C-alpha cells in the first residue's frame, strides 16, 4: 500500500517559491525538507492542508497571498538614514539587524538598499505584499517514529541542539 500524507506521517519534500507577478524564483529548496504531518509543522497550514492525502511523486502548486501570512506592508517599519549615521557592519544589502524597543521586545529588520548616500532598513517581511506560487514535490511519505512525532521532524543524532529553530516562512 502506498502511504498518503496524513497525521503522524513523516514527509520529505522539495519546494520552490515563485513571485506570481514577476515570475522570479524567490526560493528553490532541492535538499528535501522533512517534517511530521500534523505536528509542530514548519509549513503554513495553507500548505499542509493542500498536502493532506497526497503521496510520493505528487507535485502540487499552492497560490499564497503573503499578506495573509505576514500582514500588510507597514511603512512605519522602514527607516532611511544617511550612510554616515549607519555603522559599517549594517550597510550591506541583506544584512540582518535585530532591533529592540523600550519594552525589551526584539524585531528583525533587513538592509534593503544602499545607494552610497543613504541606507534603507526595513522591518517588513521580504514576502509582504507578494502573491506567490508555492510548488512542492513530495519525495517520500512513511510512518513517523515516536521520536520524530515528538520533535515534529527528523531526529538528528549528531549535531547542534536547535530545538525548533528551523522555520520555513511560507
Secondary structure, DSSP 8 states (H G I E B T S, - for coil): ---B--TTEEEEEEEEEEETTT--EEEEEEEEEEEETTSS-SS-HHHHHHHTT-BTT-EEEEEEEHHHHH-S--GGGEEEEEGGGS-GGG-STT-EEEEE-TTS-EEEEEEEEE-SSEEEEE-S-TTTT-EEEEEEEEEEEEE--HHHHHHTS---SSS---TT------
